[in-house]
C-alpha cells in the first residue's frame, strides 16, 4: 500500500512545484497556526509514520497518526483498485491536513461556533485538476451531502471547497514563505511586538498583590488581597469560601487609589509540608507611627486550608518614616534563607541622612535582606547567615544582602532551563524609578544598585554618582517614562506548556499597562527588549482565550508547575473588587499533549467551594495594543561622563514631559517622591475596558449626554433602542453619580457618527460595575443606527424627593 501511495501521490507533489512561484507572490500574512482542538500545534514526541511530513511540527500525536493510517487503509478497501491507484495520493494529502499546523484554517475551525469542514480548503488549481480524475473520492472522504450534490459542476464544486483567505488553501500554504518562515515561533508583528493571549483564572479580587503556591504537590494557589485577606484556590480554579488568612484588622491600608500600604507579601516555607509555616509582609500603624512587619504563621492542625491566627510570631519590624515606598516582597532562595525586599522609606529622592537610607548600610530600608528563620522555635526569631556580605562590618547591619535599592516591586528567582539548568538561582527585581527611568536588576550578594546616586543608567544625585567608590551595579534594562512610570517585576518563564517562552523574562508596568519582555543573548550577555501585545484578529479567538486585560498590572506569579500569570485591576483601590488573574498563553506552539499533565495531591476541604465563572470576553477589534514609538536605552553612560547619553544603536527617546502631580499608584511602591494620593492626572494610562463617558453639546450641565464606552483601545458609542434606566444606572454609578434621572434614546444628545458602534442590546440588572458586565449583543455586533445612540441624565440628588 505504501508503494501505491508514493506512486499515486507523485502527481500531486509535482503540482506543488508548479504552484510555488505563484505562492511566493502571496500577500503578506499574519500566521497564527492552530489545531482542530482550538489549541496551538506542537512537536510530536516521536516521528509520525503515516503523515510523516508533520513529524517536526504539527497537530497529531502518534495515536492520531495511527488512526489516520487505519482510516486510509479502510478507504482503500472501499474504492476500485484502478481508481485508488490514481487517487490514493490525493487521499493521503487531504487526510493528513488534520495534522497540519494550520488545520484550524484549512477546516474553518477558527470560529468554534461554526461546523468544521469535512474536507480541507483547497486552492482552485489543485481542486480543478483533482476534480478531473478523482471527484468520486470525495463521497468517501466527506459526509457533506451538499458537496455531493455539486459533484457534476466543476466550477461550483471547487468554489464550495475554496477558502476566503487564499493564503491558507492547500497546497499553496506549504510553500508560502510568509506562513512557513517563522512557523512554530512566537508571532511578532512588523514592529517586533510579541503576540500572546490570556486565560482568565480568577476575578472579583480587591487589589490582588500576590499569588503563590505551597510547593506541596497540591497545586493549590493562594491569592493575597491588599486589605489582608488570602484566599485558597484549588487546581480546578474553585475558591474556598473561608479565607486561608484574615489579618485585615491588623493591616494598615485605605480605600485611596494608589495607597501603597497594606498586605504586601506572602511566601511558604520551602519545606512547608513538614514545617507548616508561612511568612507575611504587611503595614501596621498606631496614631502617626507606621512600620512594616514580617511575621511567621503556622497552618492549622485541623484544616490545611486555614492559618492558625493565634500562631503569629513577629520576625522583624522596620519603622517607616513615610507612607510610601514600603517594598513588600518575600522569597526563599535555594539556600533556604528568607529574602526580604524593603523600600527606601519614601518621600522624594531618599532624603534621610547624608546619603539616604538606601546607601546607609546601618539602615534596613532600601535593601535586600537575608535571614535564617529555620530552627527558631527557641531563642531569637531569626539568625544571620554566616556568609552574608557585611557580617564583619561594624558599620553595617548584618541582615543586609544588597543595597542601593529604591523600591523593588516584585522579584523572582529563576528556576533555570528545564533541560540544562542554565540560569538557575538568578534573582530578578523590578525597581521603581523616581522621575525618569524604571529598571530591572539582577541582584547579587553584596552589590550596590546605585540609588540614590543613579536612577536607571543616569545620574540622579550627581555628586554621589561621581563617587567611583560606590562600585554600583547597573541594571540589565531600563526604560524611560514615555513607556511607563512604575515597573512591576516578573518571572523568567520556565514552564512546560509553552516551550517557545522558555528563557523569556516577562514583566510589566503598573501605570502604562504595558507587558514587556527581555531575552538574554547567552554569547554577549546583553538583553533584548520586546513588547508584548495581545493577539488580535483570530489569534486569540478560541474557546477560553481572551485578548485584553485591566491596565494596572500589580504582580506576576508562577504556579507549582511553573506556568506564568499576572494580576491587574481596573481600579487600584484596596476596596474595589476589580482585580483579575490572567494566565499567559502562547498561541504559536504548545508542548505535546500529555507531557505537562499534573497530578495534584488530594487536599481535605472543609469549606464550601465557590466555582469559578469567567467574566472577561475576547474583543474582536483589528490592530494591536499601543507600542513605544522609540527604542529604549539598553547601555549605560561611562563613569567619566555620567550625564552623557548612552551609546546605543538608535537615538535615545526624547525626555518625557513633566508628569502629572497626582498619578494613580499601585500598592507596594508605586508612589514616587513628592507625589500625592489621588486619581490619575493627564496624561496618564489609557482607560480600562468598560470605562464610560458622557458627550454633551454646549450648554448642557454635567451628568447629561450621549453614552460612549471604551473597549479594546478605542472609544465607541452605545446604540440601543431598548435602553432603560437599569443600564443608565450603571453608567451613572461609573461616573460617580448616585441617581439616574432618565435613560434617553434616539440620539437626544446627538449622534456619534465618527465612532464605531461597540455595544447594542444592553440588558443590565443595575448592579453591574460596567456596561461590559451586562449582557449585550457582543462588542461591535449590532443591528441599529446612530440615530438610536443611548444617553442618560444623572444626578447627585434623588429625583423622587
Rosetta blueprint (number, residue, H / E / L):
1 X L
2 X H
3 X H
4 X H
5 X H
6 X H
7 X H
8 X H
9 X H
10 X H
11 X H
12 X H
13 X H
14 X H
15 X H
16 X H
17 X H
18 X H
19 X H
20 X H
21 X H
22 X H
23 X H
24 X H
25 X L
26 X L
27 X L
28 X L
29 X L
30 X L
31 X L
32 X L
33 X L
34 X L
35 X L
36 X L
37 X L
38 X L
39 X L
40 X L
41 X L
42 X E
43 X L
44 X L
45 X L
46 X L
47 X L
48 X L
49 X L
50 X L
51 X L
52 X H
53 X H
54 X H
55 X L
56 X L
57 X L
58 X E
59 X L
60 X L
61 X L
62 X H
63 X H
64 X H
65 X H
66 X H
67 X H
68 X H
69 X H
70 X H
71 X H
72 X H
73 X H
74 X H
75 X H
76 X H
77 X H
78 X H
79 X L
80 X L
81 X H
82 X H
83 X H
84 X H
85 X H
86 X H
87 X H
88 X H
89 X H
90 X H
91 X H
92 X H
93 X H
94 X H
95 X H
96 X H
97 X H
98 X H
99 X H
100 X L
101 X L
102 X L
103 X H
104 X H
105 X H
106 X H
107 X L
108 X L
109 X L
110 X L
111 X L
112 X L
113 X L
114 X L
115 X L
116 X L
117 X L
118 X L
119 X L
120 X L
121 X L
122 X E
123 X L
124 X H
125 X H
126 X H
127 X H
128 X H
129 X H
130 X H
131 X H
132 X H
133 X H
134 X H
135 X H
136 X H
137 X H
138 X H
139 X H
140 X H
141 X H
142 X L
143 X L
144 X L
145 X H
146 X H
147 X H
148 X H
149 X H
150 X L
151 X L
152 X L
153 X L
154 X H
155 X H
156 X H
157 X H
158 X H
159 X H
160 X H
161 X L
162 X L
163 X L
164 X L
165 X L
166 X H
167 X H
168 X H
169 X L
170 X E
171 X L
172 X H
173 X H
174 X H
175 X H
176 X L
177 X H
178 X H
179 X H
180 X H
181 X L
182 X L
183 X L
184 X L
185 X L
186 X L
187 X L
188 X E
189 X L
190 X L
191 X L
192 X L
193 X L
194 X E
195 X E
196 X E
197 X E
198 X E
199 X E
200 X E
201 X E
202 X E
203 X E
204 X E
205 X E
206 X L
207 X L
208 X E
209 X E
210 X E
211 X E
212 X E
213 X L
214 X L
215 X L
216 X L
217 X L
218 X L
219 X L
220 X L
221 X E
222 X E
223 X E
224 X E
225 X E
226 X L
227 X L
228 X L
229 X E
230 X E
231 X E
232 X E
233 X E
234 X L
235 X L
236 X L
237 X L
238 X L
239 X E
240 X E
241 X L
242 X L
243 X L
244 X L
245 X E
246 X E
247 X L
248 X L
249 X L
250 X L
251 X L
252 X L
253 X L
254 X L
255 X L
256 X L
257 X L
258 X L
259 X L
260 X L
261 X L
262 X L
263 X E
264 X E
265 X E
266 X E
267 X E
268 X E
269 X L
270 X L
271 X L
272 X H
273 X H
274 X H
275 X H
276 X L
277 X E
278 X E
279 X E
280 X E
281 X E
282 X E
283 X E
284 X E
285 X E
286 X E
287 X L
288 X L
289 X E
290 X E
291 X E
292 X E
293 X E
294 X E
295 X E
296 X E
297 X E
298 X E
299 X E
300 X L
301 X L
302 X L
303 X L
304 X L
305 X L
306 X L
307 X E
308 X E
309 X E
310 X E
311 X E
312 X E
313 X E
314 X E
315 X E
316 X E
317 X E
318 X E
319 X E
320 X E
321 X L
322 X L
323 X L
324 X L
325 X L
326 X L
327 X L
328 X L
329 X E
330 X E
331 X E
332 X E
333 X L
334 X L
335 X L
336 X L
337 X L
338 X E
339 X E
340 X E
341 X E
342 X L
343 X L
344 X L
345 X L
346 X L
347 X L
348 X L
349 X L
350 X L
351 X L
352 X L
353 X L
354 X L
355 X L
356 X L
357 X L
358 X L
359 X L
360 X L
361 X L
362 X L
363 X L
364 X L
365 X L
366 X L
367 X E
368 X E
369 X E
370 X E
371 X E
372 X E
373 X L
374 X L
375 X L
376 X L
377 X L
378 X L
379 X L
380 X L
381 X L
382 X L
383 X E
384 X L
385 X L
386 X L
387 X L
388 X L
389 X L
390 X L
391 X L
392 X L
393 X L
394 X L
395 X L
396 X L
397 X L
398 X L
399 X L
400 X E
401 X E
402 X E
403 X E
404 X L
405 X L
406 X L
407 X L
408 X E
409 X E
410 X E
411 X E
412 X E
413 X E
414 X L
415 X L
416 X L
417 X L
418 X L
419 X L
420 X L
421 X L
422 X L
423 X L
424 X L
425 X L
426 X L
427 X E
428 X E
429 X E
430 X E
431 X E
432 X L
433 X L
434 X L
435 X L
436 X L
437 X E
438 X E
439 X E
440 X E
441 X E
442 X E
443 X E
444 X L
445 X L
446 X L
447 X L
448 X E
449 X L
450 X L
451 X L
452 X L
453 X L
454 X E
455 X E
456 X L
457 X L
458 X E
459 X E
460 X L
461 X L
462 X H
463 X H
464 X H
465 X H
466 X L
467 X L
468 X H
469 X H
470 X H
471 X L
472 X E
473 X L
474 X L
475 X L
476 X L
477 X E
478 X E
479 X E
480 X E
481 X L
482 X L
483 X L
484 X L
485 X L
486 X L
487 X E
488 X E
489 X E
490 X E
491 X E
492 X E
493 X L
494 X L
495 X L
496 X L
497 X L
498 X L
499 X H
500 X H
501 X H
502 X L
503 X L
504 X L
505 X E
506 X E
507 X E
508 X E
509 X E
510 X L
511 X L
512 X L
513 X L
514 X L
515 X E
516 X E
517 X E
518 X E
519 X E
520 X E
521 X L
522 X L
523 X L
524 X L
525 X L
526 X L
527 X E
528 X E
529 X E
530 X E
531 X E
532 X E
533 X E
534 X E
535 X L
536 X L
537 X L
538 X L
539 X L
540 X L
541 X L
542 X L
543 X L
544 X L
545 X L
546 X E
547 X L
548 X L
549 X L
550 X L
551 X L
552 X E
553 X E
554 X E
555 X E
556 X E
557 X E
558 X E
559 X L
560 X L
561 X L
562 X L
563 X L
564 X E
565 X E
566 X E
567 X E
568 X E
569 X E
570 X L
571 X L
572 X L
573 X L
574 X L
575 X L
576 X L
577 X L
578 X L
579 X E
580 X E
581 X E
582 X E
583 X E
584 X E
585 X E
586 X L
587 X L
588 X L
589 X L
590 X L
591 X L
592 X L
593 X L
594 X L
595 X L
596 X L
597 X L
598 X L
599 X L
600 X L
601 X L
602 X L
603 X L
604 X L
605 X L
606 X L
607 X L
608 X L
609 X E
610 X E
611 X L
612 X L
613 X L
614 X L
615 X L
616 X L
617 X L
618 X L
619 X L
620 X L
621 X L
622 X L
623 X L
624 X L
625 X L
626 X L
627 X L
628 X L
629 X L
630 X L
631 X L
632 X L
633 X L
634 X L
635 X L
636 X L
637 X L
638 X L
639 X H
640 X H
641 X H
642 X L
643 X L
644 X L
645 X L
646 X L
647 X L
648 X L
649 X L
650 X L
651 X L
652 X L
653 X L
654 X L
655 X L
656 X L
657 X L
658 X L
659 X L
660 X L
661 X L
662 X L
663 X L
664 X L
665 X L
666 X L
667 X L
668 X L
669 X L
670 X L
671 X L
672 X L
673 X L
674 X L
675 X L
676 X L
677 X L
678 X L
679 X L
680 X L
681 X L
682 X L
683 X L
684 X L
685 X L
686 X L
687 X L
688 X L
689 X L
690 X L
691 X L
692 X E
693 X E
694 X E
695 X E
696 X L
697 X L
698 X L
699 X L
700 X L
701 X L
702 X L
703 X L
704 X E
705 X E
706 X E
707 X E
708 X E
709 X E
710 X E
711 X E
712 X L
713 X L
714 X E
715 X E
716 X E
717 X E
718 X E
719 X E
720 X L
721 X L
722 X L
723 X L
724 X L
725 X H
726 X H
727 X H
728 X H
729 X H
730 X H
731 X H
732 X H
733 X H
734 X H
735 X L
736 X L
737 X L
738 X L
739 X E
740 X E
741 X E
742 X E
743 X E
744 X E
745 X L
746 X L
747 X L
748 X L
749 X L
750 X L
751 X L
752 X L
753 X L
754 X L
755 X L
756 X L
757 X E
758 X E
759 X E
760 X L
761 X L
762 X L
763 X E
764 X L
765 X L
766 X L
767 X L
768 X L
769 X L
770 X L
771 X H
772 X H
773 X H
774 X L
775 X E
776 X L
777 X L
778 X L
779 X L
780 X L
781 X L
782 X L
783 X L
784 X L
785 X L
786 X H
787 X H
788 X H
789 X E
790 X L
791 X E
792 X E
793 X E
794 X E
795 X E
796 X L
797 X L
798 X L
799 X L
800 X L
801 X L
